[in-house]
Amino acid sequence: MDAEDHGSTEGAEELFARSGTGPLSGVLVADFSRVLAGPYATMMLADLGATVVKVEGRTGDDTRHWAPPRRGEDATYFLTANRNKHSVVLDFKDPEDLALAQELARRADVLVENFKAGGLAKYGLDYETVSAENPGVVYASVTGFGRDNPQPGYDLLIQGLSGFMSVTGTEESGPVKAGVAIVDVFTGLHTTVGILAALVHRQNTGQGQLVETNLLSSALSGLANQTSAYVAGGVTPRAMGNAHPSLYPYQPMPTKQGQIIIAIGNDAQFARLAEVLGHPEWAADDRFARAANRNENRSELEPLLVSALAERTNQEWFETLTAAGLPCAPINTIAQGVELAARLGLDPVADAGAGERVIPTVANPIRLSQTPPSYDLAPPTLGQSTDLVKEWLRG
């Protein structure tokens, strides 16, 4: 697919300049989303070569104003999910701008929106209207609670409503949210997967379709084994701090100086841990030999582990346990996490853009041997491509 498939070529050459650099080259994405879940999904598509036109109102995406922290005049929150995009300012209350927004939707291969459920119908930008004009469109709608429930959804609300916060923190601390808008990220990834599946379906059949994701369903899916404990086992999980409901030891443990995370996933690993700690007899003890037994008797095993680990510092144990092939880790800061990934050759930072505007961003974690992600465009300033996009849409 090339730019000519999307209407007039006037202004298209520059708009589609990234085409051919990724597996989604030539795919036009009309991005009517804001904040995190929708923009995260469209950035994933953009990294893989899609041309993403981000439609913003006069004041821009909300996250342009979520600061500090900042990089120069840019809120780093906005930089999180908006590289490789063109920003166009369109006021839906202006008839001419609204007509251009509708034309963008008519030409798009993919449209992504996260307006309040039903909020785009009055502008003729809802799925039913857009698909009537553009039957091949993959229309992705991200809501808080599904299309039939118009109440707005925010990550923090969903962390509470889904039960996520009930298993985060301790009995003493009470419910605690995650340190990142994790439900938005879950939902963005689920939306990306749905869009890619729908594009394959369209390639095979010529038919577009509606892709729906919502924050609540994504949270329940992302809770994984915790949700399954209730759905399949009838057990309502509880907050256990850093402990794991099904594995022990699988948590940070105190040492002579600092803590170390020990993650024992099977009985053979526990036997090796017991040997390294100087107590091979633990592996033969019926209370500790099997995972289920260690879970039942963790109150008896924990003081034994704490006593043994108190003989060395966390760094000393990290080196010793790692040499023995046992999964363990110190508790790093985010800065240390980025530095570790860099030392391991994982290239965690990617400079997006060229020329005068180059922004360091967190690299796309997907590695493709033939068509890797690219970072041609820095996160755009508000309305950076307004003239270009309007010229193309009017042509």
C-alpha positions in Angstrom: 0.0 0.0 0.0 1.4 3.4 -0.8 0.3 7.0 -0.3 -1.7 7.2 -3.5 -4.2 4.8 -1.9 -5.2 7.5 0.5 -6.4 10.2 -2.0 -4.6 13.1 -3.5 -0.8 13.0 -3.6 -0.6 16.7 -3.0 1.4 17.1 0.2 1.5 13.3 0.6 5.1 12.8 -0.2 6.3 14.5 3.0 3.5 13.1 5.1 4.3 9.5 4.0 8.0 10.0 3.9 8.5 7.2 6.4 6.7 4.6 4.2 8.9 1.7 3.3 10.8 1.7 6.6 8.7 -0.8 8.5 6.1 -3.6 8.1 3.2 -1.2 8.4 4.6 1.3 5.9 1.8 2.9 3.9 -0.8 2.3 6.6 -2.5 5.5 7.5 -3.6 5.8 11.2 -6.0 8.6 12.2 -5.3 9.1 15.9 -8.2 10.7 17.7 -7.0 9.5 21.1 -5.3 11.3 23.9 -3.6 10.7 27.3 -2.0 7.2 27.3 -3.9 4.0 26.3 -4.8 5.2 22.8 -1.6 7.1 22.1 0.5 4.2 23.4 -1.2 1.9 20.8 -0.7 4.3 17.9 2.9 4.9 18.8 3.5 1.1 18.6 2.0 1.2 15.1 4.1 4.3 14.2 7.3 2.7 15.4 6.6 -0.1 12.9 6.2 2.2 10.0 2.6 3.4 10.0 1.9 7.1 9.2 0.1 8.4 12.2 -1.8 11.7 12.1 -2.5 12.8 15.7 -5.6 15.1 15.8 -5.6 17.5 18.7 -7.8 20.3 19.9 -6.7 23.9 20.4 -5.0 23.2 23.8 -3.6 19.8 22.7 -3.4 16.4 24.3 -4.0 16.7 28.0 -0.6 15.2 28.7 1.1 18.1 27.1 0.2 19.9 30.4 1.0 17.1 32.8 4.3 18.4 34.3 6.7 18.4 35.9 9.0 16.7 34.9 9.8 18.4 31.6 12.4 18.3 28.9 12.7 21.9 27.9 9.2 23.0 27.2 7.9 19.5 26.7 6.1 17.5 29.4 7.9 14.1 29.6 4.5 12.4 30.1 3.5 13.5 26.5 6.9 12.4 25.1 6.1 8.9 26.5 3.7 7.9 23.8 3.8 10.3 20.9 7.0 9.9 18.8 6.7 9.2 15.0 3.5 11.1 14.7 2.2 14.2 12.9 0.2 16.7 15.0 -2.7 18.5 13.4 -4.9 20.9 15.3 -8.6 20.6 14.3 -11.5 22.2 16.1 -14.6 20.0 15.6 -16.8 23.1 16.3 -15.4 24.7 13.2 -17.3 23.3 10.1 -14.2 23.4 7.9 -12.0 21.7 10.5 -14.7 19.1 11.1 -15.0 18.4 7.4 -11.2 17.8 7.3 -11.4 15.4 10.3 -14.2 13.5 8.5 -12.0 13.4 5.3 -9.1 12.0 7.3 -11.4 9.3 8.7 -12.6 8.5 5.2 -9.0 8.0 4.0 -7.6 6.2 7.0 -6.8 2.5 7.2 -7.0 2.6 11.0 -8.8 5.0 13.2 -8.2 5.0 17.0 -10.3 7.0 19.4 -10.9 7.1 23.2 -13.6 9.6 23.5 -16.3 9.0 26.1 -18.6 6.2 24.7 -20.7 7.7 22.0 -19.0 11.0 22.1 -18.0 11.1 18.4 -21.4 10.4 17.0 -22.5 14.0 17.0 -19.5 14.8 14.8 -20.1 12.0 12.3 -16.9 10.3 13.4 -18.5 7.2 15.1 -17.9 3.7 13.7 -21.2 3.4 12.0 -20.8 6.7 10.1 -17.1 6.3 9.3 -17.4 2.7 8.1 -20.4 3.5 5.9 -18.0 5.9 3.9 -14.9 3.8 4.5 -15.9 0.1 4.7 -12.3 -1.1 4.9 -11.5 0.9 8.0 -10.2 -0.8 11.1 -11.8 1.4 13.8 -10.4 0.9 17.3 -12.5 2.3 20.2 -11.0 2.5 23.6 -13.4 3.1 26.5 -13.4 2.8 30.3 -16.2 0.3 30.6 -17.3 -0.6 27.1 -19.4 1.2 24.4 -22.7 0.9 26.3 -21.3 2.5 29.5 -20.6 6.2 29.0 -18.9 7.0 32.3 -15.3 8.1 31.9 -12.5 5.8 32.9 -9.2 6.8 34.4 -6.4 4.4 35.2 -6.5 5.0 39.0 -10.3 4.4 39.1 -9.9 1.1 37.2 -7.0 0.0 39.5 -9.5 0.4 42.3 -12.6 -1.0 40.6 -10.9 -4.0 39.1 -9.4 -5.3 42.3 -5.9 -4.5 41.3 -5.3 -2.2 44.3 -6.7 -4.9 46.7 -3.7 -7.1 45.9 -1.1 -4.3 45.9 0.4 -3.2 49.2 0.1 -5.0 52.5 -2.6 -5.5 55.2 -0.9 -2.8 57.2 -0.6 -0.2 54.3 -4.0 -0.9 52.8 -4.6 -0.8 49.1 -1.9 0.8 47.0 -1.9 1.8 43.3 0.9 0.7 40.9 3.6 3.3 40.4 2.7 3.7 36.8 -0.6 3.9 34.9 -0.4 0.2 34.2 -4.0 -0.4 33.1 -3.6 2.2 30.4 -0.4 0.4 29.2 -2.2 -3.0 29.3 -5.1 -1.5 27.3 -2.8 0.2 24.8 -1.0 -3.1 24.1 -4.3 -5.0 23.8 -5.6 -2.4 21.4 -2.4 -2.8 19.2 -2.9 -6.5 19.1 -6.5 -6.1 18.1 -5.7 -3.6 15.3 -3.0 -5.9 13.9 -5.3 -8.8 13.9 -8.0 -6.7 12.1 -5.5 -5.6 9.5 -4.6 -9.2 8.7 -8.3 -10.0 8.4 -8.7 -7.0 6.1 -5.8 -8.1 4.0 -7.4 -11.6 3.6 -11.0 -10.5 3.1 -11.0 -6.7 2.2 -13.3 -6.1 5.2 -12.7 -3.6 8.0 -14.1 -4.1 11.4 -14.7 -2.5 14.8 -12.0 -3.3 17.5 -13.1 -2.6 21.0 -11.0 -2.5 24.2 -11.8 -1.2 27.6 -9.8 -0.4 30.7 -11.8 -2.7 33.1 -11.5 -5.8 30.9 -7.9 -5.1 30.2 -7.2 -4.8 34.0 -8.9 -8.1 34.7 -7.0 -9.8 31.9 -3.7 -8.2 33.1 -4.3 -9.4 36.6 -3.7 -12.9 35.1 -3.2 -15.5 37.8 -4.9 -13.3 40.4 -8.1 -13.1 38.4 -7.9 -16.8 37.6 -7.6 -17.6 41.3 -11.2 -16.2 41.6 -12.7 -17.3 38.3 -11.3 -20.8 38.3 -10.6 -21.5 42.0 -13.2 -19.5 43.8 -10.4 -17.8 45.8 -10.4 -14.0 46.3 -6.8 -13.0 46.4 -5.5 -10.6 49.1 -2.7 -8.1 49.5 0.6 -9.8 50.3 3.0 -7.0 49.8 6.1 -8.3 47.9 5.2 -11.9 48.5 3.8 -14.3 45.9 0.5 -16.3 46.6 1.8 -19.5 45.0 5.6 -19.4 45.3 8.0 -19.2 48.3 10.6 -17.8 48.6 9.7 -15.3 45.8 10.2 -11.9 47.3 12.8 -9.4 48.7 14.6 -10.8 51.7 16.8 -8.9 54.2 20.5 -9.5 54.3 23.4 -8.1 56.4 23.1 -4.9 54.4 20.1 -4.2 52.2 17.6 -6.5 50.5 17.9 -9.0 47.7 15.1 -10.4 45.7 15.1 -14.2 45.6 12.8 -15.8 43.0 12.6 -19.6 43.4 10.3 -21.1 40.8 10.7 -24.8 41.3 11.9 -27.5 43.7 15.3 -28.0 42.0 16.1 -24.3 42.5 15.2 -24.4 46.1 17.5 -27.4 46.7 20.3 -25.5 45.1 19.5 -22.4 47.2 19.5 -24.5 50.4 22.9 -25.9 49.4 24.4 -22.4 48.7 23.1 -21.1 52.0 24.8 -24.0 53.8 21.7 -25.9 54.7 21.2 -28.7 52.2 19.0 -30.5 54.8 16.2 -28.1 54.0 15.6 -29.7 50.7 15.0 -33.0 52.4 12.6 -31.6 55.0 9.0 -32.5 54.2 7.9 -29.1 55.3 10.0 -27.4 52.5 10.8 -30.0 49.8 7.8 -29.2 47.6 6.5 -25.8 46.5 3.0 -26.4 48.0 4.7 -27.4 51.3 6.9 -24.3 51.3 3.8 -22.2 50.8 2.0 -23.8 53.7 5.1 -23.5 56.0 6.5 -20.2 54.9 6.2 -18.9 58.5 8.7 -21.7 59.6 11.0 -21.3 56.6 11.3 -17.6 56.6 13.3 -17.1 59.9 15.7 -19.8 58.7 16.3 -18.0 55.4 16.6 -14.6 57.1 19.2 -16.0 59.5 21.3 -17.5 56.8 21.1 -14.4 54.5 22.2 -12.2 57.5 25.7 -13.5 57.1 26.5 -11.4 53.9 25.4 -8.2 52.2 22.9 -8.1 49.4 25.7 -7.5 46.8 27.7 -10.4 48.1 24.7 -12.7 47.9 23.8 -11.3 44.5 27.2 -12.4 43.2 27.1 -15.8 45.0 23.6 -16.8 44.0 24.0 -15.6 40.4 27.2 -17.7 40.1 25.1 -20.6 41.3 22.5 -20.0 38.5 19.8 -18.9 40.9 17.4 -16.1 40.0 18.0 -13.1 42.2 18.3 -9.3 42.0 18.9 -6.2 43.9 16.1 -3.5 44.0 17.3 -0.9 41.5 16.1 2.7 40.9 14.7 3.3 37.4 18.0 5.0 36.5 19.9 1.8 37.5 17.4 -0.3 35.5 18.0 1.8 32.4 21.8 1.6 33.0 21.6 -2.2 33.5 19.7 -2.7 30.2 22.4 -0.5 28.4 25.2 -2.6 29.9 23.4 -5.8 28.7 23.3 -4.4 25.1 19.5 -4.0 25.1 19.7 -0.4 23.8 16.9 0.9 26.1 17.1 4.5 24.9 16.3 5.6 21.3 16.8 9.1 20.0 13.7 10.1 18.1 13.8 12.7 15.4 16.6 14.5 13.5 18.0 18.0 13.0 17.1 20.5 15.7 14.5 18.4 17.4 15.9 15.1 18.7 14.3 13.6 21.9 15.6 10.7 23.8 12.8 8.2 24.3 12.3 4.7 25.7 13.0 2.3 22.9 10.3 0.0 21.5 11.0 -3.4 23.2 10.1 -5.4 20.0 13.0 -6.7 18.0 12.4 -7.7 14.4 15.2 -9.1 12.4 14.0 -7.8 9.0 11.9 -4.8 9.7 13.0 -3.2 13.1 11.2 -0.3 14.7 12.4 3.2 13.6 12.5 6.5 15.3 12.4 9.1 12.5 10.1 11.6 14.1 10.4 13.2 17.5 7.2 13.7 19.5 5.6 16.6 17.7 5.0 20.1 18.9 1.3 21.1 19.0 0.0 21.5 15.4 3.5 20.9 14.0 2.0 19.3 10.8 -1.3 21.2 10.6 -0.5 23.0 7.4 0.9 19.9 5.8 -2.0 17.7 6.7 -4.6 20.3 5.8 -3.0 20.8 2.4 -3.1 17.0 1.8 -6.7 16.6 2.9 -7.9 19.5 0.7 -6.0 18.3 -2.3 
